[in-house]
Amino acid sequence: NVAETIDMMRAQGVKVVKEPTEKPWGQIVAYVADPDGHYIEICTSID
């Protein structure tokens, strides 16, 4: 679950760059930043 993962990461101090959003094809995608500022995508699989 992307929303739960983002909430857990936020609680641990991770910077959330983009909240979970649903793409037109149904995938849920969110972005966080690592300590160096690199973006990491957290997403559901595409079935």
C-alpha positions as CSV (number, residue, x, y, z in Angstrom):
1,N,0.0,0.0,0.0
2,V,1.7,3.2,-1.2
3,A,-0.2,5.5,1.1
4,E,0.8,3.5,4.2
5,T,4.4,3.3,3.1
6,I,4.5,7.1,2.6
7,D,3.0,7.7,6.0
8,M,5.5,5.4,7.6
9,M,8.4,7.0,5.8
10,R,7.1,10.5,6.7
11,A,6.9,9.5,10.4
12,Q,10.6,8.5,10.2
13,G,11.6,12.0,8.8
14,V,11.8,11.2,5.1
15,K,10.9,14.1,2.8
16,V,7.8,13.4,0.8
17,V,8.2,15.1,-2.6
18,K,4.8,14.1,-4.1
19,E,1.9,12.6,-2.3
20,P,0.4,9.4,-3.7
21,T,-1.6,10.0,-6.8
22,E,-3.4,7.6,-9.2
23,K,-2.2,7.7,-12.8
24,P,-4.8,7.3,-15.7
25,W,-3.8,3.6,-16.1
26,G,-4.6,2.9,-12.4
27,Q,-1.1,2.8,-10.9
28,I,-0.5,4.7,-7.6
29,V,2.7,6.7,-7.5
30,A,4.5,8.8,-4.9
31,Y,8.0,10.3,-4.6
32,V,10.3,10.8,-1.7
33,A,13.8,12.2,-1.5
34,D,16.9,10.5,-0.1
35,P,19.4,12.5,2.1
36,D,21.3,13.6,-1.0
37,G,18.1,14.9,-2.7
38,H,17.6,12.1,-5.2
39,Y,14.0,11.2,-5.9
40,I,12.8,7.6,-5.2
41,E,9.5,6.4,-6.7
42,I,7.2,4.4,-4.5
43,C,4.5,2.7,-6.6
44,T,2.1,-0.1,-7.1
45,S,2.7,-2.7,-9.8
46,I,1.1,-2.5,-13.2
47,D,-0.9,-5.6,-13.7
